[in-house]
Amino acid sequence: MVSIVSPLGGAQLIRAGIRSYLKKKRFIKEKFIRDLKNLQARKLINYRELDKGEMEIVITKEGKEKILRYQVDEIKLKPLRYWDRKWRLVMFDIPHSFKIARDLFRKKLQDLKFYPLQKSVFITPYPCEDEIDFIASIFNLRKYILILYVTHFEGEEKLRHYFGI
């Protein structure tokens, strides 16, 4: 039995990994242990064998960050069935020392179909707080990002048309 201690869907990741070690309904333990040791050497997991043939696998902080990086590509904003008449304005002032992270953050906002008002100001009518927190935590940028909630602004009609609301 394998015990997993991880938020962020680590259990699903390990289950998928274990499935790859099944061959004709036979578990290849040696290969599995070798790969666990490899992951432990890369500091992505810690594992130890317990009594009765059980194992405990713990995903490390580095492993969680690796999982987050893979999950960031899957993020999508979910449009509301009925628009709540709030615009989410995402503003950031990220220092030049974080240029690569800043450019990646900006690219991700564009991928999420945010409308760029300026180079560091984007807007969307969809709830995005959790997604922004998630992305910002990956790049360690949260303290440089501000989310404003706006109910009306000049030129709103153009953006309503852009977003189809």
C-alpha atoms as a printed R data frame, in Angstrom:
    type eleno elety resid chain resno       x      y       z
1   ATOM     1    CA   MET     A     1   0.000  0.000   0.000
2   ATOM     2    CA   VAL     A     2   1.241  3.457  -0.805
3   ATOM     3    CA   SER     A     3   0.411  6.423   1.415
4   ATOM     4    CA   ILE     A     4   0.498  9.850  -0.161
5   ATOM     5    CA   VAL     A     5   0.716 13.082   1.817
6   ATOM     6    CA   SER     A     6   0.083 15.969  -0.561
7   ATOM     7    CA   PRO     A     7  -2.484 18.522  -1.447
8   ATOM     8    CA   LEU     A     8  -2.500 19.549  -5.119
9   ATOM     9    CA   GLY     A     9  -3.603 16.188  -6.478
10  ATOM    10    CA   GLY     A    10  -0.406 14.328  -5.638
11  ATOM    11    CA   ALA     A    11  -2.373 11.137  -5.069
12  ATOM    12    CA   GLN     A    12  -3.634 11.204  -8.657
13  ATOM    13    CA   LEU     A    13  -0.099 11.729  -9.918
14  ATOM    14    CA   ILE     A    14   1.242  8.771  -7.935
15  ATOM    15    CA   ARG     A    15  -1.686  6.548  -8.977
16  ATOM    16    CA   ALA     A    16  -0.940  7.313 -12.635
17  ATOM    17    CA   GLY     A    17   2.718  6.520 -12.025
18  ATOM    18    CA   ILE     A    18   1.895  3.200 -10.375
19  ATOM    19    CA   ARG     A    19  -0.321  2.229 -13.314
20  ATOM    20    CA   SER     A    20   2.696  2.529 -15.585
21  ATOM    21    CA   TYR     A    21   4.464 -0.121 -13.474
22  ATOM    22    CA   LEU     A    22   1.770 -2.688 -13.978
23  ATOM    23    CA   LYS     A    23   2.670 -5.166 -16.659
24  ATOM    24    CA   LYS     A    24   0.231 -7.922 -17.465
25  ATOM    25    CA   LYS     A    25  -1.327 -7.372 -14.028
26  ATOM    26    CA   ARG     A    26   2.068 -7.894 -12.390
27  ATOM    27    CA   PHE     A    27   3.716 -5.094 -10.422
28  ATOM    28    CA   ILE     A    28   7.390 -4.572 -11.250
29  ATOM    29    CA   LYS     A    29   8.627 -3.636  -7.771
30  ATOM    30    CA   GLU     A    30  12.330 -3.315  -8.630
31  ATOM    31    CA   LYS     A    31  11.694 -0.744 -11.364
32  ATOM    32    CA   PHE     A    32   9.269  1.146  -9.140
33  ATOM    33    CA   ILE     A    33  11.781  1.314  -6.249
34  ATOM    34    CA   ARG     A    34  14.568  2.392  -8.623
35  ATOM    35    CA   ASP     A    35  12.417  5.235  -9.949
36  ATOM    36    CA   LEU     A    36  11.386  6.253  -6.414
37  ATOM    37    CA   LYS     A    37  15.073  6.510  -5.487
38  ATOM    38    CA   ASN     A    38  15.666  8.603  -8.601
39  ATOM    39    CA   LEU     A    39  12.837 10.987  -7.645
40  ATOM    40    CA   GLN     A    40  14.193 11.147  -4.102
41  ATOM    41    CA   ALA     A    41  17.688 11.947  -5.404
42  ATOM    42    CA   ARG     A    42  16.136 14.808  -7.405
43  ATOM    43    CA   LYS     A    43  14.464 15.966  -4.138
44  ATOM    44    CA   LEU     A    44  10.959 15.694  -5.623
45  ATOM    45    CA   ILE     A    45   9.739 13.088  -3.116
46  ATOM    46    CA   ASN     A    46  10.719 11.431   0.136
47  ATOM    47    CA   TYR     A    47   9.791  7.829   0.597
48  ATOM    48    CA   ARG     A    48  10.334  5.167   3.206
49  ATOM    49    CA   GLU     A    49   9.314  1.579   3.548
50  ATOM    50    CA   LEU     A    50   7.050  0.798   6.486
51  ATOM    51    CA   ASP     A    51   6.080 -2.454   8.154
52  ATOM    52    CA   LYS     A    52   4.099 -5.101   6.282
53  ATOM    53    CA   GLY     A    53   5.406 -4.031   2.865
54  ATOM    54    CA   GLU     A    54   3.749 -0.598   2.983
55  ATOM    55    CA   MET     A    55   5.416  2.564   1.690
56  ATOM    56    CA   GLU     A    56   4.980  6.184   2.575
57  ATOM    57    CA   ILE     A    57   5.616  8.673  -0.204
58  ATOM    58    CA   VAL     A    58   5.679 12.387   0.585
59  ATOM    59    CA   ILE     A    59   5.930 14.978  -2.162
60  ATOM    60    CA   THR     A    60   8.511 17.634  -1.218
61  ATOM    61    CA   LYS     A    61   8.174 21.366  -1.669
62  ATOM    62    CA   GLU     A    62  10.230 21.108  -4.872
63  ATOM    63    CA   GLY     A    63   7.958 18.311  -6.085
64  ATOM    64    CA   LYS     A    64   4.863 20.391  -5.385
65  ATOM    65    CA   GLU     A    65   6.344 23.296  -7.334
66  ATOM    66    CA   LYS     A    66   7.012 20.951 -10.248
67  ATOM    67    CA   ILE     A    67   3.375 19.786 -10.134
68  ATOM    68    CA   LEU     A    68   2.215 23.411 -10.072
69  ATOM    69    CA   ARG     A    69   4.266 24.218 -13.164
70  ATOM    70    CA   TYR     A    70   2.570 21.430 -15.068
71  ATOM    71    CA   GLN     A    71  -0.872 22.466 -13.843
72  ATOM    72    CA   VAL     A    72  -0.458 26.133 -14.810
73  ATOM    73    CA   ASP     A    73  -0.848 25.196 -18.472
74  ATOM    74    CA   GLU     A    74  -4.277 23.723 -17.729
75  ATOM    75    CA   ILE     A    75  -5.774 26.838 -16.080
76  ATOM    76    CA   LYS     A    76  -8.831 28.302 -17.780
77  ATOM    77    CA   LEU     A    77 -11.205 31.057 -16.645
78  ATOM    78    CA   LYS     A    78 -14.792 29.940 -16.334
79  ATOM    79    CA   PRO     A    79 -17.323 32.460 -17.637
80  ATOM    80    CA   LEU     A    80 -20.284 33.037 -15.361
81  ATOM    81    CA   ARG     A    81 -23.682 31.940 -16.583
82  ATOM    82    CA   TYR     A    82 -24.969 35.377 -15.642
83  ATOM    83    CA   TRP     A    83 -22.400 38.160 -15.533
84  ATOM    84    CA   ASP     A    84 -22.133 39.724 -12.060
85  ATOM    85    CA   ARG     A    85 -21.446 43.161 -13.635
86  ATOM    86    CA   LYS     A    86 -17.971 43.326 -12.085
87  ATOM    87    CA   TRP     A    87 -14.798 43.819 -14.039
88  ATOM    88    CA   ARG     A    88 -11.594 42.376 -12.623
89  ATOM    89    CA   LEU     A    89  -8.686 44.701 -13.252
90  ATOM    90    CA   VAL     A    90  -5.298 43.033 -12.738
91  ATOM    91    CA   MET     A    91  -2.420 45.474 -12.315
92  ATOM    92    CA   PHE     A    92   1.186 44.646 -11.632
93  ATOM    93    CA   ASP     A    93   4.463 46.433 -11.073
94  ATOM    94    CA   ILE     A    94   7.037 43.659 -11.135
95  ATOM    95    CA   PRO     A    95  10.692 44.683 -10.748
96  ATOM    96    CA   HIS     A    96  13.138 44.257 -13.606
97  ATOM    97    CA   SER     A    97  15.010 41.624 -11.582
98  ATOM    98    CA   PHE     A    98  11.953 39.381 -12.181
99  ATOM    99    CA   LYS     A    99  11.780 40.149 -15.913
100 ATOM   100    CA   ILE     A   100  11.384 36.536 -17.060
101 ATOM   101    CA   ALA     A   101   8.636 35.852 -14.507
102 ATOM   102    CA   ARG     A   102   6.948 39.154 -15.403
103 ATOM   103    CA   ASP     A   103   6.932 38.264 -19.111
104 ATOM   104    CA   LEU     A   104   5.614 34.763 -18.379
105 ATOM   105    CA   PHE     A   105   2.879 36.204 -16.141
106 ATOM   106    CA   ARG     A   106   1.881 38.691 -18.850
107 ATOM   107    CA   LYS     A   107   1.829 35.875 -21.455
108 ATOM   108    CA   LYS     A   108  -0.368 33.742 -19.207
109 ATOM   109    CA   LEU     A   109  -2.859 36.619 -18.814
110 ATOM   110    CA   GLN     A   110  -3.001 36.899 -22.601
111 ATOM   111    CA   ASP     A   111  -3.519 33.124 -22.879
112 ATOM   112    CA   LEU     A   112  -6.430 33.445 -20.437
113 ATOM   113    CA   LYS     A   113  -8.000 36.016 -22.800
114 ATOM   114    CA   PHE     A   114  -7.554 39.005 -20.492
115 ATOM   115    CA   TYR     A   115  -7.837 42.252 -22.398
116 ATOM   116    CA   PRO     A   116  -4.643 44.354 -22.158
117 ATOM   117    CA   LEU     A   117  -5.347 47.991 -21.268
118 ATOM   118    CA   GLN     A   118  -1.628 48.712 -20.835
119 ATOM   119    CA   LYS     A   119   1.513 46.579 -20.623
120 ATOM   120    CA   SER     A   120   0.885 45.875 -16.940
121 ATOM   121    CA   VAL     A   121  -2.889 46.368 -16.716
122 ATOM   122    CA   PHE     A   122  -5.322 43.676 -17.861
123 ATOM   123    CA   ILE     A   123  -9.081 43.318 -17.487
124 ATOM   124    CA   THR     A   124 -11.635 40.507 -17.588
125 ATOM   125    CA   PRO     A   125 -15.319 40.184 -16.631
126 ATOM   126    CA   TYR     A   126 -14.759 36.669 -15.272
127 ATOM   127    CA   PRO     A   127 -13.824 35.616 -11.735
128 ATOM   128    CA   CYS     A   128 -10.068 35.105 -11.719
129 ATOM   129    CA   GLU     A   129  -8.853 35.596  -8.158
130 ATOM   130    CA   ASP     A   130  -7.948 31.966  -7.492
131 ATOM   131    CA   GLU     A   131  -6.247 31.607 -10.852
132 ATOM   132    CA   ILE     A   132  -4.214 34.808 -10.375
133 ATOM   133    CA   ASP     A   133  -3.188 33.704  -6.868
134 ATOM   134    CA   PHE     A   134  -2.154 30.314  -8.223
135 ATOM   135    CA   ILE     A   135  -0.118 31.700 -11.131
136 ATOM   136    CA   ALA     A   136   1.459 34.408  -8.981
137 ATOM   137    CA   SER     A   137   2.469 31.855  -6.343
138 ATOM   138    CA   ILE     A   138   4.270 29.778  -8.973
139 ATOM   139    CA   PHE     A   139   6.333 32.763 -10.084
140 ATOM   140    CA   ASN     A   140   6.599 34.179  -6.534
141 ATOM   141    CA   LEU     A   141   5.045 37.485  -7.666
142 ATOM   142    CA   ARG     A   142   1.919 37.884  -5.551
143 ATOM   143    CA   LYS     A   143   3.181 40.922  -3.640
144 ATOM   144    CA   TYR     A   144   3.560 42.843  -6.920
145 ATOM   145    CA   ILE     A   145   0.020 42.172  -8.189
146 ATOM   146    CA   LEU     A   146  -3.165 44.055  -7.412
147 ATOM   147    CA   ILE     A   147  -6.707 42.994  -8.339
148 ATOM   148    CA   LEU     A   148  -9.339 45.728  -8.483
149 ATOM   149    CA   TYR     A   149 -13.084 45.221  -8.863
150 ATOM   150    CA   VAL     A   150 -14.687 47.817 -11.100
151 ATOM   151    CA   THR     A   151 -18.400 48.221 -11.812
152 ATOM   152    CA   HIS     A   152 -18.257 50.903 -14.502
153 ATOM   153    CA   PHE     A   153 -15.649 52.747 -16.568
154 ATOM   154    CA   GLU     A   154 -15.397 54.846 -19.704
155 ATOM   155    CA   GLY     A   155 -15.250 52.672 -22.832
156 ATOM   156    CA   GLU     A   156 -16.937 49.712 -21.151
157 ATOM   157    CA   GLU     A   157 -19.137 49.054 -24.192
158 ATOM   158    CA   LYS     A   158 -16.117 48.168 -26.332
159 ATOM   159    CA   LEU     A   159 -15.024 45.515 -23.811
160 ATOM   160    CA   ARG     A   160 -18.546 44.158 -23.422
161 ATOM   161    CA   HIS     A   161 -18.520 43.552 -27.155
162 ATOM   162    CA   TYR     A   162 -14.999 42.028 -26.989
163 ATOM   163    CA   PHE     A   163 -16.069 39.549 -24.286
164 ATOM   164    CA   GLY     A   164 -19.526 38.957 -25.769
165 ATOM   165    CA   ILE     A   165 -21.474 40.141 -22.711
